Amino acid sequence: MRQTPEFWIAACDEPDAVLMGADAIRAFNQDAWRRDPHLVVLATFPRRLAAEDLSGRVLAISRRSDRPLFHDDGRPVDEADWTRYRSACRLETLSGEHDVRFAMAHVRADMRAWPTDERVHTDEATRHLDRFQENALFPGDIVAVLHASADGAWWFVQSYNYAGWVRAECLAEGSLDDMLAFRDVEDALVVTGDFVGARSRNGAGRTVTLDMGVRLPLAETPRTGDGAFRVRLPERSDDGRLAFVDAVIDAGADVRIGHLPYTRRNLVEQAFKFLGEPYGWGHSRNARDCTGLVSEVYRSMGFVLPRNSNQQGESPIGVNRRFAPGATVEDKLDQVRAADVGDLLYSTGHVMMCLGNLEAQPWVIHDLAGAGWRDDDGRYHEREFTGVSVTPLVSLHMSPEVTYLDEMYAIKSIRTTVGEP
């Protein structure tokens, strides 16, 4: 029963109380744009960048690892590889000022640390964690295009919450005003399932995969005769320019007009839609990681959050309870037991979503790459969790000596005192 949303919804107080209305969420996001340096307002992004600024932005992402890395075939990433990756970035050609262009993702696209599809890992146990993978873009995401790789196949872009290298073929250039109008349209369909397919009606058509929280404008005629939704979808023309076409999302798909109400019930139900999904570092493997999970849950209700767990945990947004370095496990546990359903718990390199307490022990849902635990006799067991799991918090270990509770440094409630309650 603990592995069902109904169990935790029944255990929480006021599951259907609206925690923040639409106006308050808009105010929360505006405050986040203003206060969090990791969130970027693309509408006011500079139209020109000096070479030094542009180079610094690339080098902040394209950094040589300080630990050994290995290719999928086991071959070490050597000096020749690093030279090749640096050359592909083409930074030595930068001088003066450079125009910034804008583009929109028309498919789900990987954001990479370097302009390459090569997968690398640190050891056999973490082969599934591609260390060059950073993030993903989703259809309708707007980016500022800052630079191109030596072969022109990759663009270095800035999204609303991250920067990285994206394959140029996944992006379509166009007018920023048109993109903003598409993004900010009032009548829009929101994806509330883990994945939903949209079939383009242009030419032979194509099916585009949409992740939770993706928001698309409704077409002029929003429904077909059989009840399917018609939406507008970004598309890349043969010359690389942005176009918008009609697409169909089947009747019965997990979508709705407008964002979900921000309630405890919806937080739990949305998170459980990912239960059992494999772990996807940086949104790789057509999946999500720990921050991808919580970001998409909250995005389905209209919230904007930073990308990485440390960026989220250290962000000033929301109501934050931070632990001093000397805080005891007991002090932390008292605070976690008092946390609300949906609150975010931050440990070093990880984020979990609070589900509630069971016999005074807090439980969480989160996306794990691996963890261990001690049984009642103190014996340590290690298990490679393969993704989204519901677990007790206290017994969960990062290593035989260190628990997730030991490493917890903050609890964040996505709340605001700005606007309506």
N, C-alpha and C positions, 0 to 999 in steps of 0.2 A: 504493500500500500504506500510505503514511503517513496516509491518510484512513480507515483502518479500525481498530477497537479491537483486533483480533487482532494487528496489527503491534506495537502498544505493549505489549500484554500479554505477547507473546513476548519482548520486549526487557527486561522488568523482572524483578527478583529476587523470588522467592517470591510470585507473584501471588495465591496462595490462602491465604497466612498471615493469620490473624485478628489485626488490628492492635489492636483493643480488643474485649472481650466486652461482652455486654449490661449487666452490672453496672457495668463501668467507664464505659460510655457514660452510664448513668443518673447516675453520680457526676460525670462531666464536665458534664452539664447542670445538676445541682444547684450545682456550683461556678460555672457561667456565670451562673445566676440570681442568685447571691450577689454576684459580683464585677463584672458588667457593668451599668452604669446604663441601658443601652438595652434591656435585657430586663426585662419586667414580669411579676411573679407575680400573675395576676388573682385567684387564690384569696384573696389577702390585700389586694387593692386597697381603698382607702378607700370606705366606703359613703356618705360625704357629702364634698363639696368646697366650700370657700369660693369666693365669686365671683371673688376676685382670683386664686386658684389656677387655677380653671377658665378664666378669661380668658387667663391666661398660657400655658396649654396650647394653646389655640386659636391664639393669636398666634404661637406658636413654629412653627406649620405654615402658617397663613394670613398670609403676608408678601408685601408688595408687591415685585415684582421690581426689582432695581437696574439692569436693562437693558431696552431696548425689547422689547415683545412684540407679536405680530401674530395676528389671527384667521385661520381657514382661508381666508377670502375676501381676505386681504391687508390688511384694515383694521387700523390700529394699535389696540392696547388703550389707551384714553384715560382721562382723569380721570373721566369719567362711568362708565366700566366699573368702575374701581377703587372708586368710591363705591357702585356697585350691589353689587359683591362684598362689601364691608365691611358694607353694610346687611343683606345676606342672612345674615351671621353672627350678627346680633342680640345683640351683646355689650353694647350699651347698656342692655339690660333686666336684666342680671345684678346681683344684690345678695344679701347674706346668704349662706346655705348652700343647696346643691342636692343632692338625692338622686342617687345613681348607680344606674343600672339595668344589667341584663346581657342580652345577646342573642347569638344564634349565626347565622352566615352559613349560608344554605341553598342559595346559588348562588355561583359565582365573582363577586366584586364589586370594582369599582375603589375605591381609596382616593384621595381628591382633596385638593389643597391648599385649594380653595375649594368651597363648595356649588353647583357648576355642572358641567354636561356640556360647556361650551364648551371647545373645543380651542384652544390658543395655542402659538406657536412663536417662535423668535428670528430665523430667517431661512429663505430658501427651501431652503438646503442641508440644514437640520435640521427640515424641516416634519414629519417623522415622529416627532419628539420632542416630545410634548405636555407642556409645562412645568407644567401643573396636575396631571398624573398623578404619584402618589407611590408607590403600592403596590397590592396586591390582597389580598383575603380569599378563603379557599377554604371549601367546604362543611365544616362542623364546627368552624370557627374561632370561638372565644369572644371577645367584646369587652365592655368596659365602655362603656356609653352615657352620655356626659357632657353633651350639649347638642343642641339641634335648631335648624335653620335657621328663618328667618322664615316660610317657607311650610310648614314641617313635613316637607318631602319628603326632607331630608337630616339625618342624625345625625352628630355629631362623636363618634368612638369611639377607644378605646385598645385595641389588640390586644396580643399578647404581645411584639411587637417594633416596633410603629409606631403612630402616631396619624394620623387624617385624617377627612375627610368621606366618608360612604358613603350611598348611597340607602337610605332606610328600608325600602323594599319588599324589599331584599335580605337583611334581618335579621328574625329572629323572637325576640321577648322571651320569657323564661322564668325558671325557677329556676336560679341559679348552681350549686346542688348537683346538679341533674339534668344540667346541661351538663358539669360536671367528671366525673360518673360516666360519661357518654357518651364523653368524651375519654380517660379513663384506664382504660377497660375492658381486661381482660387479653386476651381473645380478639378480635383485630381483624385486618381485612384491610388491607394496605398497597398503595397504587398504586405500581408500579415502572416503569410506562411513562411516556412523555411526557404522554399524555392517555388516559383511560379513561372510558367512558360507563357510568352506572348508571341503570337504568330503574325508576322508582318504580312500585309495585304499588297505589298508593292512587288510587281513582277511575279517571279516564281515563289516569292515569299521565303521567309526564314523563321526559325524559332529562336527567340532570345530568352536566356535564363535571367530571371529577376530575383534578387535576394530580398530578405525581409527588410522592410523600411523603404524600399525604392518607391518613389512617388512619380506618377506619370499623368499628364493632362488627359482629361476625357476628350474624346472626339466630339465633333459637332452633333452627331447622332450617337449617344453614349451606349445604346443597347441594340443588339441584334434581335431578330424575331425569336430566337431560341433562348434569349436571356443572357447571352454572352456580353461581356463589356468590350466596347471599342475605346481604344486609347491612342494617343500620339506617341510615337517612338522615334528616337534619333537614329539616323542612318548615314552612312558614309557613301557619297557618290563616287563615281569612277575617278574623278579628279581630286578626291580627298576632301571635298567640301561637305558641310553639314546640310542635311535635309531632314524634314520631319514627315513621317508617313503614318498611315493608320495601321493599327495592329489589333488583334482580337485576343482576349483572355477568356477562356472557357467559363461558362456558367458553372457555379459551384466551386470555382477556384478560391483559395484562401486569400481574399482581397476585400477591401471595403472602400467606400467613398469617404475620404478624410481619415485622419489619424485615429487610432484607438483612444478611448478615454484613458487617462492616467489613473489606473486603479491597481490595487494589490492583486486582484483576480487576474487582470490582464498581464501584469508583470510575470506572475507565476505561469500562466498558460503560454505566454510567448516563449519564455525560457525553456519550458518542457517540450516545445516543438523541435528543439535541437537534441533532445536526449538520445544518447547513443551515436550521434554523429562523430565520425573520426576527427581527430585533432588536425587542424590545418594551420601551421605556423604562417603568420602574415596573410591569412586567407588563401593559402595554397591548397592543393589537392581538392579544389572545388568545395572547400569547407571553411571553417573559421577557427580562430584561436580564442584565448580567454577574453581579450578586449573586444575582438570581433563579435563574440556572443553578446556581451552586455551592451555594446554599442548598437547592435541591430535590434535588440529588445527595446531599448529606449528610443531608437530612431523610429520604430513603428508607432510611437506615441508623440513624435514630433520633436524630440530632443537632439541637440548637437553636442557631441562629446569629443575630446581629444582622442588620438589614435592609440597610443601605447599605454600600458598599465602604469608606468612611472609618471607619464604625462598626466594621466587621469588622476592618479593618487595624489600628486603634488599640486594639482590645479586648485586655484582658489574658488572655483565655482561649486555651488551646492553648500550644504551644511557639513562641516568637516570636524571630526574628532580625531586628533593626531596624538600619537603616543611618543613620549620622550624616550631617548635611547635607554634609559634605566627602568622603563615601565615593566612591571612584573607580569607574568602570565595571568595571575589572578586579576590584576587591574584590567587587562585587556579582555579577559573572559567576561567580567562584569559588564563591560561596555558592549561586547558582542551580544550578550544575552538580552540587552535592552534595545538592540537594533531592530528596525522595522523591516517587514517583508520588502524585498527589493533593494535594500541598502547594499552598497558595494564595499567589500572588505578587501583591503590592499595589503598583500605581502610582497616581499622583494620579488619583482618580476612576474607578479601574478595578481589577478583580480577574481573575486568570487561574489556571487549574489546570495544574499541572506534569504533563507526560506522560513526560518522560525526555529523554535526550540522544541526538543522532544526529551522529556524527562530531564529538563534543565540543561540539556546539551544542544548547542547550536548546530544546525544543519545548513548546508549550502548547495547550490548548483553551480557548476563551473566547467570550463573546458580544460582538461588536463593532458599534458604530454607524458606524465609519469609521476608516481608518488609511492610512498610506503606507509606502513602503519605498525603499531605494536599491539599484540593481543593481550588478553588479561594476565598472561603469565610473563609479560614483558619481552616476549620474543619478537624480533623485527622481521617483517615480511615486506618484500618489494614487489610491486606490480606495475607494469607499464599500462596505465590507463590509456585507452585508445580515443578518448574524446570527452564529450559532454557527459558528466556523471553527477549523481546526487550522493553526497557523502557527509558523514559527521565531520566537524572541523577539528576538534581537540586531538583526535588520534591520528590525524593525517600528517605525514612527515615529508619534508623535502629531502632529507637524508637520515641515516640512523640516529644522528645526534640532534637534528634541527627539525622542529615542526613548523607548519605554516603559521600557527599562532605565535611562535617565537619570533618569526620574521614579520608579523603584522605591524604596520606602521600607521594605518589610517582607516577610518570608517567614513564613507561619504553617503549622505542622504541627498538625493536629487530633489532639492526643495529650494525655494526662494522666498525672500521677504518682499520682493519687488512685485507690484501688481496685485491681482486678486489672490486670495488665500487658496 
